Amino acid sequence: MTTMAEQAYQQIKTKVITLELPPATPVDMQELMTQLDVGKAPLREALQRLAFEKLIVISPRRGTFVSDLSIIQLQQAFDARLLLERHTTRIAATRVTEEQITALRDLFNDTDEIANRGDYLAAIMVEYQFHRMIAEISHNEFLLSFLEILLPMILRLWYYVYSQYKDPTPGIKANHQRHLPVIDALASGDPDTAETTMANHIIYFRDEALGLIMDGGGAG
């Protein structure tokens, strides 16, 4: 059974990721309690969990805030992702099955539909499942746990990038298309190729995302 704290966590997380709660803005506890129909104790538990994921900042003196899209913090997150996902992809290339390759490809079956309706949240959740599934294929619970700490911050950045596109349809299609070479590399069974392809994939997105933030003045 889902607890009130878990429900609050999921709802607030979605608000942060989709920028409904904008970066660097204060969190109105009373307003959230009313919106989510939740008490103070489960709300605080949810916020503590989000603070662990670096989506919320809790300061005893200043209060509670949505974390900023800080260039320094995002660069650190990408450095950690490169280190982590290159390794998970390398391991996955030696363990992946044909059924898992099919499942990875199937994640992108609805790309055209998602792109045509401009559904940023659905688009980034496909990408989240893609990266998470590769970590699962590595069969290393610690690597998966570390990735799940990093990905929430990256999810918000993915959403931000999509929100900057004048026309979301080609942007979503192009970004989803960039995941397919990683699947091909995994299917080849060559760890070196898989690792390099994943690294190039992450670096491409890192450079695009950080460039957009710097150009748009969205960094703290």
N, C-alpha and C positions, 0 to 999 in steps of 0.2 A: 504494500500500500504506500502510495506517495505521500510524504509528509508535507505539512504546510511550508516548512523551511525549503524543501526541495522544489515545491511549486514556485515559491517566491524567487528562489535562485534562478530557475529556468526563465521565468518571466522577466526578471531584471536583466539577466544576461542577454536576452533577445533585445531588450530596449537599448542596452549599451552597444551591442554589436551593430544594430541597425541605425545607430546615431540618434535614436529618439531621445536618449539621454546623451547630450553632446559631450565631447571631451572637455575636461577641465571645468565642468560645471558642478555646483554643489548638489548634493542629494538631499531632497526634501523628505525626511523620514515620514512625517505625518501624511504627506500627499501619497507616498507609496503605500502606506498602511491602508489608506482609503481606497486607492485604485485597485490594489491586489486583495483587499478584504483579508488582511493578515495582521496578526498581533505583533507587538514590538519584539518579543523574544525570537520567533522564527525569522523575522525580518533581519535582525542583527546577525543571526546565524548565517543567513543567505549572503549578507554583505561581507561577513568575514571570509566566506568561501570565495567570493568574487575578488576580495583583496588578495588572497593567496594566488589567484590567477592574474594579478596585476591589472584587473579591469576597474577596480575601485581602490581609492586611497583613503585610509582611515587615520586621521590625525587627532590626537587627544586635544590639541590646542585649537586647530583650525576647523575641525569637523570632518565630514565625509564628502568626498568628491569623486566624480568620474575621472579616471586617469587620463592624462593628456596623451595625444599622439606625438610623443617625444621622439625626435630623430635619434637621439643617443640610445634610448631604450629599445626602439625598433631595430636599430643596427645590432644591438646586443642579442635581440631575439632571433634575428636572421643568422647571426654567427652561430648561435646555439642550434638553430634548425639545420644549418649546413653540416655541422659536426654530427648531429643526431641522424638526420634523414639520409645522408650519404651512407651511413653504416647500416641502417635498417634496410635500405634498398639493396645494398650489397648482399646482405644475408638473405633477403627475400628472393633474390635472383637464383640462389642455390636451393631454395625450398618450394618455390611457387609451383602450383599444379595447373593443369590446363583448365580445370573448373574455376580456379581463382583468377586466372587471366580473363576468362569469360565474364566473371563477376565484375572485374575492374572495368572491362569495356562496357558492360551493361549499365554502369553508373551514368554513362553519358548518352543513353538512349533518348532521354527527354530533353536534350540540349536545345533543339529547335523550338520546342514548345515553351520552355523556360525563357529562352531569349526573346521570343516573339511577344511574350507578355511582360517582359522587362522585370522579371522576378529576381531581384538581387539576392534575397535571402535564400531562395531555393538554389540559386547558382552557387553560392558559397558553401551551402551544405553538401552539395555534390562533391566539391573540392575537399571539404573536410573529411567526408567518408572515404575519398580516394587515398588521402595521406594516412588516415587512420588504418585503413585496410592493409596497406603495405606494411605498416608497423605490426599489425596482427600476424601477417604472413611470416614475419621474422621469428615468431614464437618466443619473443623476449618480453616478458611482462614489465620489466623495468624500463626498457626503451619505450614501450607503449605509454607507460605512466608519465614519463618525462615529456613525451610529445603532447599528451593531453593537457599538460600544464602550459605549454607554449602556444598551442593552437588557438585558444580563445582570443588572445591578443591579435593573432594573425587574421582571425575571422573578421574582426572589426576593420582591420586594414583592407582586407579583400572587399568588404562592403563599401568602404570609403572610395576605393579605386573605381568600383562600378558606378558609384554615384557621381563620379566626375565625367563619365562618358556623356557626350551630347546625345548619342543614340546608343542605348544599351544593347540592342540586338546584335550588331556585329561584334561588340566588345565581349559579350558573354560567349558567343560562338567561338571567337578567336582564342579566348582564354581556356575554354574547355578543350579546344583542339590541341593546345600546347601540352596537355597531359598525355596524349596518345603515344608520343615517342617514348615516354617512360614505360608504358605498358609493353611496347614492342621490345624495349631493352630488357625488361624482366622476362619476357617470353623467350628471348634468345638464350637465357640461362648463363650469360656472361657477366660475372660480378663487376668487372672493370667498366664495361659498357653501361651497365645499369647505374652504377655509382656516378659516373661522369654525366650521364643524361639527367639524373635527378639534380645534381649540383647545378648544371646549366639551367634547368627549369626554375630552381629557387632563385638563382642569381638574376635571371631575366625579370622575374616578378619583383624582386627586391629593388632593382634599379628603377623599374617603372613606378613602383609605389612611392619610394622615397623621393623620386623626382617630382611626382605630382604634389606631394606634401610640401616640398620646398618651394615649388612654383606657386602653390596656392596659399602659402603662409599658414598651413595647418599644423605646423610643428610647435611644440612647446619649447 
